[in-house]
Amino acid sequence: MSAVQRANTWEISDSENESDEVKPSSCLIQDQDTSVNESNTSPSSRSCSARAEDGADGVKICSKRRRRTREEVQEELETRKAARDKRREEKEKLKEKKLQEQQRRKETAERLNLLKPENFIKSLTAHIHAVLLKDAGCDVLLRTLDGFQWTNRIEDQGLPNSISWTRQALQTEDEAEHGVIEEDQVLMVISHNEFEDMVMSHKTVTNQSALIGDMHEGAESLLQHLSKYLTRTAGKVVTILVTISHQQRSGSWGEDDFDFYLNQHHLDTEELLVHLQLYWNVAVHFLFGWQEVTDHVVALTKALSKRPYKALCGDPDLGFCMDGSWSAGVRVDREGRGLAQVWTRQIQQLNRVSTAMAKAVTSAYPSPSLLLKAYEELLSEEERRRLLADLTVVGGVKERRVGPELAGRIHRLLTSQNPHLLLD
């Protein structure tokens, strides 16, 4: 606008030609175009033009992003590839670790399944000495083992008149020979006549003050065989089963006759039993017939099948069943939550007390102290014994009460000072 104002103040002379008159207008137009271009140009453009003017030989310094060289591109590609390879390697390691963990869990589950008694008993093999087949009663044992589908073998080696067991070795038991491990339990089945021979052999050795294994008069007795077997195989636990003859089992011998038979050689028999127990750790059982022998063999076989699983689970050998939620403990926190359930479990320990009956008592008296306080408030002993008798038991088809019998037992449980008192 200033250019326009200057143009209005100019004085034009008449002597100037037409060309001179046109120049101011052209100059005015040029000034206007310049001002318009300057107003439309952004600051970045102006700065770029300024830097272009300052550049050497009119070369523009403001340009686009500089293109990377081939080496830089190649280096970046290699870096990205190394990062991808590292991530892939870590992923493969994690996958391999998961597979190993799954395989380990699978092997542990399979091993645990093999150690269960119903499966482990299939790996047991009963070895029966061939001498036992001379007794007709041995057929009962063989039929029973075949009925259970348990593996058994007839062998003419080892301790005479014996029954022993072997099992397949586990993968962790590298010391096994040919993948077979011998169990430490051995049964020696003899007749009462053979037991008498053992008694006489022991008496002879005792009178001559000689070692049992050094006696070589005539044929070797079973006592000598037993002595050599225990000396040769350390760690074996031998149990002698003395069978009474079929005639005695059929009833011609009663218990009094059997006691008389033992009393005939009472002193000699006691000496042999003491010697076997103290020096050789050998127990002696007297059984009537092969059926009892068979029952003993079956029970021992089942016990051997349960041994590895109990060892793995750390069985505390308690005298009651540990399975089931009822046998689990009750968690009690610091605020006392869980004490009511402990009180209910304590009532349930009594014989013939259901959960509903125990809850009927604990609902009326939430703690033992409240029940004891209620007992103290009553005057007569009869009222105290019948305090809980009329409590209603919730559950079941018909309504019922706790009853005087259970009420009296709970009263004796909480008030009796005699530790040997029978509650039931």
VEXTI-357412 format. One record per residue (C-alpha): residue in three letters; x, y, z. Coordinates in steps of 0.05 Angstrom, whole numbers, plus 32768, in hexadecimal, padded with zeros to 4 digits. Each point is the difference from the previous one (the first is absolute). Example, Ala and Ser with C-alpha at 12.3 -4.5 7.8 and 13.67 -1.06 7.14 Angstrom:
<nodes>
Ala80F67FA6809C Ser801B80457FF3 
</nodes>
This chain:
<nodes>
Met800080008000 Ser803B802E800B Ala80147FF87FB8 Val7FBB80167FEA Gln8002803C802D Arg804380157FE4 Ala7FE47FFA7FBA Asn7FC980308012 Thr803080358019 Trp802C7FFF7FC2 Glu7FFE803D7FD2 Ile80007FED7FB7 Ser801E80337FD0 Asp7FE080107FBE Ser80427FFB7FDD Glu80087FB78010 Asn7FEC7FD07FC8 Glu7FCD7FCA8003 Ser80347FCB8010 Asp80138025803E Glu7FB880018016 Val7FFB7FB57FFB Lys803D7FF2802B Pro7FE180168043 Ser7FC57FD27FF4 Ser802D7FC57FEF Cys8029800E803D Leu7FC180038028 Ile7FE97FBD7FE6 Gln80447FE1800F Asp7FFE801A8047 Gln7FBB7FE38009 Asp80147FBC7FE5 Thr803C8000802F Ser7FD68010803C Val7FCD7FCB7FEE Asn80367FCB7FF8 Glu801F80148042 Ser7FBD7FFB8023 Asn7FF07FBB7FE1 Thr80447FE2800E Ser80037FD68041 Pro8037800C8034 Ser80207FBE7FEE Ser800380157FB7 Arg801D80438013 Ser80357FDF802B Cys800F7FCF7FCA Ser800980387FCE Ala802B80258032 Arg802C7FC38009 Ala80027FF87FB5 Glu801980477FF8 Asp80367FF38034 Gly80167FC07FDE Ala803D7FFD7FD4 Asp7FF3800A7FB5 Gly7FB58003800B Val7FFA7FB68011 Lys7FC57FF1802F Ile80137FE48044 Cys7FB77FF18013 Ser7FF27FBD7FE0 Lys7FDC7FBE800E Arg80187FC98031 Arg80447FE87FF0 Arg80017FBC7FDE Arg80247FC98027 Thr803B7FDD7FE3 Arg80007FB77FED Glu802C7FEE803B Glu7FCF80208031 Val7FC57FDC7FE2 Gln80267FBE8002 Glu8014800C8049 Glu7FB8800E8014 Leu7FE77FC17FDC Glu80347FD68023 Thr7FEC801E8044 Arg7FB67FF07FF3 Lys80127FBA7FEA Ala802A7FF4803E Ala7FC68018802C Arg7FD07FD27FDC Asp802F7FC58007 Lys8009800E804A Arg7FB48003800B Arg7FF77FC07FD8 Glu80377FDD8028 Glu7FE080168042 Lys7FBD7FE87FE8 Glu801D7FBD7FEC Lys80237FF98043 Leu7FBF80108024 Lys7FDA7FCE7FD6 Glu80357FCA800C Lys7FFE800E804B Lys7FB47FF87FFF Leu80067FBF7FDA Gln80347FE68032 Glu7FD380138039 Gln7FC57FDD7FE0 Gln802A7FC27FF4 Arg801980018047 Arg7FB98005801B Lys7FEA7FC87FD2 Glu80387FD38017 Thr7FF180108049 Ala7FB67FF07FF5 Glu80117FBF7FDD Arg80317FEC8037 Leu7FCC80118035 Asn7FCD7FD77FDB Leu802F7FC57FFC Leu800D8004804B Lys7FB67FFA8012 Pro7FF37FBD8022 Glu7FCE7FE87FCB Asn8035800B7FCA Phe80407FF08026 Ile7FE77FBC8015 Lys80037FEB7FB7 Ser804C80088002 Leu80077FD1803B Thr80137FB77FF5 Ala7FF87FCB8036 His80377FCB7FFE Ile7FEA7FBE801E His80337FCB8011 Ala7FF47FBE7FDD Val80027FD88042 Leu7FBE801F8014 Leu7FDD7FDE7FC6 Lys80097FBD8023 Asp7FC980168030 Ala7FBB7FF97FE2 Gly7FE8803D8025 Cys802D802C7FD5 Asp7FCB7FFC7FC9 Val7FD580308028 Leu803780347FFD Leu800C7FF77FB5 Arg7FB680047FEF Thr7FF98040802A Leu803C80227FDE Asp7FE57FED7FBC Gly7FBC801A8013 Phe801E80448011 Gln80287FFC7FBF Trp8040800C8026 Thr80417FE87FE2 Asn801F7FC48023 Arg803A7FD17FEF Ile80167FBC8019 Glu804B7FFF800E Asp80307FCE801F Gln80328031801D Gly8009802C803C Leu7FE67FEF8044 Pro7FDB7FBD8002 Asn7FB58002800E Ser8000804B7FF4 Ile7FD380337FDD Ser802380407FEA Trp7FEF803C7FD4 Thr802280297FCB Arg7FE9803D7FDB Gln801380287FC3 Ala80318038800E Leu7FEB80487FF7 Gln802580307FD3 Thr80228022803B Glu801B7FBE801B Asp803F7FF77FD8 Glu801E7FCE8030 Ala7FCF7FCA7FED Glu801C7FC27FDE His7FDE7FF17FBE Gly7FC880308013 Val7FE87FD3803A Ile80028010804A Glu7FF77FCC8037 Glu7FD180118038 Asp80197FF78047 Gln7FC47FD68017 Val80087FB47FFE Leu7FCF7FCC8019 Met80177FBA8014 Val7FC67FCE8002 Ile800E7FC18027 Ser7FD77FC9801F His7FFD7FF1804B Asn802E7FC47FF6 Glu8034802C7FDE Phe7FFA80328038 Glu800E7FC88032 Asp803E7FF07FD8 Met801680488007 Val7FF47FFD804A Met802A7FC18007 Ser8037801D7FD4 His8004803E802B Lys80007FD5803F Thr803A7FD67FE4 Val8028803E7FEF Thr7FF3801E8045 Asn80177FC18023 Gln803F7FFA7FD7 Ser800F804C8004 Ala800B80037FB5 Leu7FEA80307FCB Ile7FC17FED7FDB Gly802180077FBC Asp80397FD18014 Met7FD47FC3800B His80087FCE7FC8 Glu7FE47FC0801C Gly7FD67FDF7FCB Ala7FD4802C7FD4 Glu7FFE804A800F Ser7FC58015802A Leu7FD3803B7FEE Leu801F8026803A Gln80457FFA7FDF His7FE480167FBD Leu7FE0803C8022 Ser804080128023 Lys80297FFE7FBF Tyr7FCA80277FDA Leu7FFF80398033 Thr804C80028000 Arg800380037FB4 Thr7FC880337FF6 Ala800280398032 Gly7FC28029800B Lys7FCD7FCA7FF4 Val7FC57FFA802E Val7FEB7FB78007 Thr7FBE7FE9801E Ile7FF47FB6800F Leu7FB97FE67FF6 Val7FF57FBE8024 Thr7FC57FDB7FE2 Ile7FD87FCF8029 Ser7FEE7FC07FDA His7FBE7FF47FDE Gln7FEC7FCD8035 Gln800A80338037 Arg7FDB80357FD8 Ser7FC47FD27FF4 Gly7FF07FFF804A Ser80247FC4801E Trp802D80328023 Gly7FE180388028 Glu8021803C801E Asp800E7FDA8040 Asp80237FCA7FD8 Phe802880347FDB Asp801580208041 Phe80157FBB8019 Tyr80297FF67FC1 Leu80248041800E Asn80097FF0804A Gln80227FBE7FF0 His803C80267FE6 His7FF180418025 Leu804680108017 Asp80227FEB7FC0 Thr7FCD80257FD6 Glu8007803F8028 Glu804B7FFF7FFA Leu7FFB7FF97FB4 Leu7FCD80387FFB Val802A802E802A His803E7FF07FD8 Leu7FDD800C7FBE Gln7FE280428017 Leu803C801E8023 Tyr803A7FE97FD4 Trp7FE07FF97FBB Asn7FC2802C8005 Val7FD47FC67FEA Ala7FB87FFC8016 Val7FD97FBE8005 His7FB57FF97FF4 Phe7FD77FC1800A Leu7FC87FF97FCC Phe7FCA7FCC7FF6 Gly80037FE97FB8 Trp8014801E7FBD Gln7FC4802E7FFD Glu801C802A8038 Val80447FFD7FDE Thr7FDF80197FC1 Asp7FDE80398025 His80438013801E Val802280007FBC Val7FC8802A7FE1 Ala800380338039 Leu804C80067FFB Thr7FFD80077FB4 Lys7FCE803A8006 Ala802B80208036 Leu803D7FFD7FD2 Ser7FD880217FC8 Lys7FED803A802E Arg8047800C8019 Pro801C802D7FC8 Tyr7FC2802D7FFD Lys80018009804B Ala804A80127FFE Leu7FF380337FC9 Cys7FC680218022 Gly802180008044 Asp7FC97FD88021 Pro8004800C804C Asp7FE57FBA800C Leu7FC480198027 Gly7FCC7FCE8017 Phe7FC680217FDC Cys7FEE80147FBA Met801F80417FE8 Asp7FD580077FC1 Gly7FC5802F7FFD Ser7FF380488013 Trp7FE77FEE8046 Ser80467FEB8015 Ala801F80437FEB Gly800F80348034 Val7FD8803F800A Arg802380427FF4 Val7FF780338038 Asp801980477FF5 Arg801280358033 Glu7FBA801D8000 Gly7FE37FBD8016 Arg7FDF7FEC7FBF Gly7FFD7FB57FFD Leu7FF77FF3804B Ala7FB67FEF7FF6 Gln80137FCA7FCE Val80347FE58032 Trp7FCA7FFC8035 Thr7FD27FDB7FD0 Arg80387FCE7FEE Gln800C7FF4804A Ile7FB87FEB800A Gln80037FD47FC2 Gln80397FD8801E Leu7FCE7FDD802D Asn7FE27FBF7FE7 Arg7FC080027FD9 Val7FFE804C7FF9 Ser7FEE801B7FBC Thr801180457FE5 Ala7FB880188009 Met80007FEB804A Ala80428022800D Lys7FE980407FDE Ala7FC08000802A Val802C8002803F Thr803180347FE6 Ser7FC9802C7FE5 Ala7FE080058045 Tyr804380078024 Pro8034801D7FCF Ser803B7FF1802F Pro80117FCE8037 Ser800580388033 Leu7FB880157FF4 Leu7FE97FB88009 Leu80287FF98041 Lys7FE280428019 Ala7FBB7FE47FF1 Tyr80117FC18028 Glu8016802A803B Glu7FBF80278001 Leu7FD87FC1800B Leu7FF67FE68046 Ser7FF77FB57FFA Glu802D7FCD7FDD Glu7FC47FE27FDC Glu7FEE80437FE0 Arg804880087FE8 Arg80017FBB7FE0 Arg7FBE800E7FDC Leu801080487FEB Leu800D7FEF7FB7 Ala7FCC7FC87FFA Asp7FC8802C7FE4 Leu802980237FCA Thr7FE17FF77FBB Val802B7FE17FCA Val7FF780227FBD Gly80007FD17FC4 Gly7FE47FBD7FEE Val7FBA7FEA7FEE Lys7FE1800A8044 Glu800E802D803A Arg802B7FE38038 Arg80258014803E Val80467FF8801A Gly7FE77FD18036 Pro80157FF28048 Glu80357FCD7FEE Leu802B80307FD7 Ala7FF280388030 Gly801B7FD68039 Arg803F7FEE7FD9 Ile800F80487FEF His7FF68012804A Arg80317FCB8015 Leu803180177FCB Leu80028048801A Thr7FF97FF5804B Ser80207FBE8012 Gln804380028025 Asn800F7FB67FF3 Pro802E7FF87FC3 His7FF07FB57FFB Leu7FB480098000 Leu7FDC7FDF7FC5 Leu7FD280327FE0 Asp7FD77FCC7FD9 
</nodes>
